[in-house]
Amino acid sequence: MLGHPLRRDRRASPWRHLMRVSPLLLAMAGCATHEVQRDAAVPPVPAAYVDWFDGGRPVDMGGMDWGRMDFARQAAEKGQYEKAIASFKALGREGMLPAYYDLGKLYDKGQGVPRDPALAAKYYAKALHRPNSSLGNASVKLGDLYLDGDGVERNPTLAFYLYRQAIEAGEADQAAAKLAGMLARGEGIKRNPQRAVALYQKAVEAGDGSALRELADAYRPGGWYQAAPAKAKGYAQRYAEYARALAQKGDVGAMTDLASLYARDGLLGYRPEEQRRWLMKAADSGDPDALGKVGEALLEQGETQRGLAMLEQAAKAGDVESMYHLGSALLDGKAVTPRPKEAESWLAKAADQGSTNATVTLGRAYIAGDVLPPARRQGIQLLQGAAQKNDPLALAVLGDLYLNGKEDFPAQPGKAIDYLKRGQQAGSSYATAQLGEAYLKGIGVAPDARKAESLLKQAAQQGQDYAARLLGEAYLEGQTLPANPDAAERWLRKAVVAGDTTAMTALGKAYLDGPLADRGQSEKAVSLLTRAASQGDDYAMVVLGRAYRDGTGVPRDFRQAKRWLEKARDAGHDSAELALARLYRKHGKGAGNIDAIIHAARLGDPAAMADLGRAYLDGSNGVPMDVQKAYRWLSKASRAGHGGAAASLGRAYIKGNPFPKDVDKGLDYLKTAVARGHTGAMADLGGMLLRGEHVSADPQRGVQLLQRAIRGGNLGAMQTLGQAYLQGKGVSRQPQKGIALLKRSARQGNAYAAQVLGEAYLNGTGVDKDPAEAKQWLTRAANAGSLSSLANLGRALLYGRDGLTQDEQKGIKLLTRAADQGHAGAQAALGRAYLRGEGVEKDAAKGAEYLFRAARQGHPTARLALAKAYLWQQGLEDANQDQALLWLDQTLESRGEAALRTMRDLLQNDQAAQAASKVPPTPR
């Protein structure tokens, strides 16, 4: 199996030694490897190793030479290692290169001497200088050492060349499967799963049963080639038959491999009885390596004590991998209470005996400092030692450390990128993923979408779940990579299947309110978010809470929203408190009332602060007007970044109501609101700049701001700019453009825009007079609440003016609606109508009352009518308008409200009422 990049498996895979490739595979394998070299851009052989592959004159050994070789080999078989070693060395010095291969095997296996893979590598290398009978075998053995980084610096590319040479030398049965594995992993050579599968299939045809296992892994869901569950199961069943036959002959590796087929994630489904049966058979052999494997499996099954006991037994017997796994188990505490001192001791022993896995694990533990006492310098030294051997995980971890830094350890992106590039070349999919992320986000390197996409895909295909998630998120955002919802969904699903909680949240949110919201997956979205939240993802909690609060993709549910947002708050998510505040304000008990707004404002919701400030500003929503409280809440909201609060403060200071007038301060607030994207502030400031009101006129800037506000949907900006184009004020006169903007604003509910349109068509301002259009727009404005439009339309219908058909009854009705809502012009017009009996029966009392109400609001013709009536009563029928108004102002200054009431009473006299009714209405 290829394995997960962060799961460090035993290098001696339990089925690796089962590989047997027929010589029939030789031609195909040689051809395939040549194709790989040509197509995959394999790096050239380093200069230091060229003489291993340059051929030369074959070694010529006669019968006597081979006799001496046999004599040395027999000595080794009898345990006479000193004698054998001396003989092999002598033969080697005489040019008999196969002797160096035999020497290498002794030091490689530790037969009669302490195991020394570095010395073994030197002897294997000596056997490669000229063609000889051991060239293929020596190439395979040396390739294994360089592939594993065992005693030598890890170099997968060099291993590739060595395996290829072994195949060409006739050792396809040993090297072909290794080469296929490198092609499948992309290790030392460009990844090519298709060719790897072809090579494994040929191996099966030649009778190699172990290749069946690799093919099963290739086709399993999430495997390294293509998901085809039926094929995967078929290959696994065939492999089980093959391994069972070997196991029955006592092959311990086959036993442990059979057990893995029936494990929880096994290819043949979880069958605990079968798994246990084969594990126990393997353990009964007493082989330390088998005991270690059984111990690992028992730990995974939850049989903690038995598993630890077997690992300890194997570790005490000298099995280095068991030392590593025992130390790891005691360190991470997944199955047992952490035992730091014992963990450190076993990991240190394994590291001292050459386990890079243990070296890296111990180094990471020292750097983390959560289980073992922190020792960052020692941890980095351990990792750097493993990195010098080109260990992929060490390189990836160092890259991660230098890329992100720690609290007291500054990031060094340049150094990090160097480690990550080396890690990627060494075959670490974790380093590949990190390097892809660096190119995606521009960390330590310039952003490069093509490189990022290629690296992340490579890492994701090699099992790096977070690389799949990064790809999905990037395709969703559509920034560095082009937006691609289908690809985003595909990659996020891959990460979700692998258990990535962040991917669950990203995909769930995309299904609810993101680019995938149109796919009808709201139930799936809730399921994904709930899974992520239950696994501790606080952002998933926030997304769920907001969804239930706002009814986004799910029915509104205050209880569920409160539950998830409170969980997110307790988990420490920054935005949870604010989301809760908005929940209480909008949907909690008393939602929308002033108590809910106050509660939300106190919890820190800027929108609630702004609403509360405006309530105190206007004395609305159940609170009295309070300038100090208004300023305090609006200022808090503005400081929290609320554009609307800044706009409200700006308007209040510019108008001088209720704050002291301070135009400069008001303009500063408006500019702040504009900078925050508040379209209302853009409309206000744009209108001022266009008209030169409170600021120096700057029509160009004013139009720009109004257009920005219009793009944001602001109806007031449409009306302001439309009216400017219609009338040619501040801009060149463009009636058609103005009418279009006014209609757009009016149709979306702007009553004043409809009023301007109606009056334009009524009076022919910028357009031809059109009574029908005028009536339509004035009616729309009136229905939207414009009292001026009610009054204008009422007067026009009452008297049949401006081309409208007279309709006295409807005119009186509209004027009455406007007058009863306080419109002074409608009150004055209605007053005169009752005094004159126009459209209604004469009623001096009603007429007097309406005129009195209009006069109280300062309406000029109503005041003049009252003054005329009074002067007539005093015998001054011929007083002109100027004299009447002068007298009125003097009288009101001295007698005020009482004078108006006296004048109203005088209108009860018919002659006085007649005099008042002769006062013309105020022009529109």
Helices and strands as residue ranges (DSSP letters): G 16-18, H 25-39, G 47-52, H 63-77, H 81-93, H 98-109, H 117-126, H 135-148, H 156-168, H 172-185, H 193-205, H 210-219, H 229-248, H 252-261, H 272-284, H 288-301, H 304-316, H 320-332, H 340-352, H 356-368, H 376-388, H 392-404, H 413-425, H 429-441, H 449-461, H 465-477, H 485-497, H 501-513, G 517-519, H 522-534, H 538-550, H 558-570, H 576-587, H 594-602, H 606-618, H 627-639, H 643-655, H 663-675, H 679-691, H 699-711, H 715-727, H 735-747, H 751-763, H 771-783, H 787-799, H 808-820, H 824-836, H 844-856, H 860-873, H 881-895, H 897-906, H 910-917
